[in-house]
């Protein structure tokens, strides 16, 4: 406790002053993007701000026809304001997630990327919102791209760059793969995207999930393979390494689901189970007495990815998501 704090405590007649929580610090030399969902409180931004450079707000979605994007609502703009008040870049995330389908709308995405007129209309409208509302960048998070639509994805990023002022930037999220050919099969023309995007965030998580057998979410071994393939084409200074800030649970007699880190820890504690750190994967694992299996990626996992990012010399990291992950340090 500092001398000033002791003086203030005495002046206020406090018998006990709890220690202040440690402030997060962004890893030196690395950029860090934190994704956040609408409805998240402003204090969540403030709590993580010193560990971040960019707040990416999810955001807006394309419509089912693939020819229009909604206007960012007041809640998205509130989070943009929280980002700017905390000295962060505010990024608007463009998605093809459908609340109606409770999944990514692949048909809508195809209707967008296969039609140059739709690409132009969406890019023009989105660029107008960015300028009017004061966003610093756009994050293209379109998932489930068809292999044949890879050129359309490159064209969309280029169209956004053309429509927006030069100081505005475009990042794109791509699912991890372990070969250049596999990236291409997922609709990612790596050289083309590197030529038009400012930043490429590789989503090196969800190797396992409720759709698969139990296993680590984004194991270090797999992330290395994904980076080796990606960096054979894309310059390292354009790449953000995606980091999971959540867990999955696979009940023995029910469908698996995602968990926040707090939920995972509470579940393990309630069942009097033992959590084990798996250094090879950089994640935690637990098996409950009823056969339920958990894997999760926490602050220790994040620290291991900071080391990995430095080893590969990439631009930084991107974490899904604030509110589920540990406070970024």
N, C-alpha and C positions, 0 to 999 in steps of 0.2 A: 504494500500500500504506500503510495507516495506521500510526501510531507503535506502537500496541498490537500489531498483527500483526507488525511488525518485531521487537519485543521477544520475542514468543512464538517467532518463527522462530529467533532467535538462541539462546534458551534451549533449544530442542530440537535445536540443532546442525544446522539445515537449511541446505544450501548454496543451495537454490533453492526458492522457494515460488510455485507457479502462481497466477495471478490467480483470484479467486473468480468464478464465473459470475454474470452480471447477474440480478437478481431481476425476475420479471415484475411488471408493474403494471397493474391494471385501469384502463381509460380513465376519466378523471374524469367523473363525472356519468352514467355509463352502467352498467347492469347487464349482466353477461355470464354466460350459461349455457353450460356445456361438457357435451356428451353423452359418455358413456363406456360401453363394453361390459363385460360381466362377464368376469372373468379378467384384467382390467387390473391392474397392480401398484399398490400404495399409493404408491410413489414418484412415479408419474405424476400422481397427485392433488396431492401436495406440490409438484412442480415447476411446476405450472400454477396453484396456489392463489391467488397474489397477483394473477393476471389474471382471477380468477373471482369471482362472487357465489353461483352455484348449480352444483352437480354433479347432473346428471340421469342416473340409472343405468338402463340398459336391461337388464332390469327383469323384467317379467312379461307373459305373453300370455294372451289369451282362448283357450278351448278351441274345438274344431271345431263344437260345438253352439251356441256363442255365449251360453252361460248360466252360465259359471263362469270364474274366473281363478285361476291357480296362486298358491301362497304364495311370496313372495320367499325365495330360498334363502340359504344362509349366505354365499355369495360376494357377493350383492347387499347383504346386511347388512354385510359387511366393508367394502365401498366406502362405504356410508352412514357407518360409523364413521370412515373416512378423511376424508370430507367434514367431519364435525363436528369432528374433531381439528384440521383446518386452517381452521376458522372459516367454513365454507361451509354453505349450505342444502343439504339432501339431498332430492332429488326422485326419486320412483319412477315410471318410465316404463311406461305401459300400452300394449301393442302388439297387433296382429293378425298379427305375423310368425309363419310356420309353418316350423319346421326340416324338417318332412317335405316340404313343398312347395318349400322354399328360396325362398320368396316370401311376400308378404302374402296372407293368406287372406281374399279378398273375400266368399266365401260365409259364412264364420263371422261376419264383420263385419255382413253383412246380417241374419243370424239374431239377432245381438245388438240391433242398432238398430231392427229392425222389430217387436220384441216388448217391450212395457213391463215384463212380468214378468222377462225376461232383464236388462233395464237395471237394474231394482231389485235383482236378485240380485247382479249383478256390482258395482254401486256399494256395496252393503252389505258384501260380502265384502272388497272392496279397502279400504274405509274402516276396517274392523276391523284389517287388516294395518298400515295407516298408523299407527294409534294404538298398537297393540301394539309395533311395532318402532321407533317414534320418527321416522318420516319427516316432513318439513316440508311436502311438497306432492306432488301427483300430476301427471304430465305425460301427457296423452292423445295418443298418437301412433298413431292408427288411419287407415290409408292405403287408398285405393281405395273411398272412400265413394260409394255410389250417390246420384244426385240426389234420388231419392225418399226417401232415408233421412236427409236433412238435419235434419229435425225431431227424429229419434231421436238424432242426435249432440248437439243442444242439450239434449235431455232427459237424456242420460247425464251431461253436465257439471253440469247442475242437480242431478241425483240425488246426485252425488259431493259437491257443496257442501252438500246437505241432510244427508247422512250423516256428514260429518266435522265436528269441532269448528271453530269460527269462525276460529281462528288458522291452520288448515291452508288451503292455497290450491290452486287448480287452474289449470294452463296447458294449452293445446291447440296442437298443431302442424298447420298447414294448408299444402297445396301451393300454390305461387305460381300466380297467373293474372293476366292483364292487363286484366280488366274485371270489374265486379261481377257481370255475367251469367255470365261464365266461372267465377268463384268458386262461384256458385250451381249451375252445371252439375256442379261437382266435389263437390257435397254440402255446401257451406258456406253456411249462413244467417248472413251476417256480423253483422247487427244482433242476431240471437238469440244468437250466440256471444259477442259483446261484452257482452251483458247478463248473462251467467252465468259467463264465464271471467274469472279475474284477469289472465291474460296470454295473448296470442296470438302464437305464433312462426311466422312465415311462412317456409317452406322455399324460399328463393330460390336453389336450386341444382338440378342435374340437368336443366337445359334441354337439354343434350346428354349422351349416355352411350353405352354399348355397343349400345343399342337404336336408335341414330340414326347419322347421318353424324357425322364428327368436328366438334367445335366447342367453344366455351367452356362451362364447367360452370354458372356463374352470372354471366353478363356484367353489368356495371354498367348498361348501357342497359336490359336486361330487368328488372333489379331495380328501377330507377326506375319503370318502367311498372307493375310489380306493387304497389309502394308507393303510387303515385298512385291506383290503383283501391281498394286496401285502406283507405287513410286517408280516402277519401271517405265511409266508413261507420264505421270503427273509430277510436276516439280514439288518437292517437299514443302516449300514455303507457301504453297496454296492449300495444304491439307490440314484439316482438323481431325483428330482421333476421337471417335465417338466413345462415350463412357456411359455404362448403365449406372443409374442411381436408384435401383429398385430390386425387387426379388420376385421369384416365382415359387408357388407351392403346388405340389402334385399330391393331392389326397389319394389314399389307397382306393377309396370307393366313390370318388366324385371327380368332376372335371377340374383341371388345374386352373389357376388364376394368378394374377399379379398381386404383389404386395408392396407397400411402402416399407422402408427399412425398419421403421418403428413397429409396424405390424409383424414383420418377420421375427424381430427380437422378442416381442411380447409372446408370440406363439411358442417359441422355443422355451421361454421362461415358464410359461403356464404348464407346459408338458414336462417340465423338469428334464429337458433334453440337453445335450451337449453340442454346442456349435464348434465346428472345426475349420480352421483356416487352411485352405488348399493352395499352397504357395505356387504350385505349378500352373494353376489356373488364375490365381489372384482373386479368388472369391471364397465366400463362406458357404459351408454345407452343413446340413443337419438332417437326421432321420428320427422321427418321433416313434414312440412305442407302438402306435397303431399302423405304422408303415408309411405315413406321410413323409414326403421328401421336400426339403427346401434348399434353394440356392439363392444367394443374394450378393450384391456388389455394393460395398459401402465406402467410407472414407479411406480405409486402408487399401481397398481396391483402387480408388482414385489415385492415391499416392503412387501405386505401382504403375499406373498409366501415365502419370507425370514423368516417371523415369523412362518409360517406353517412348513417350513423345520426344524426350531429349535425346535418347539413343538414336532415333531415326531422323532427328533434326526437322521435325514437322513444325508447322506454324503454331499449333496449339491443340486444345481439346474442346469437345462439345459434350455437355452432360444432359441426359434426359433422366429426370427433370427436377427442377426446383420444387420443393414441397414433398417430394418422396426421398430424394437423396439426402445424405448428411450435408451439413453446412460446408460450403466449399472453402478449402484452406490451401 
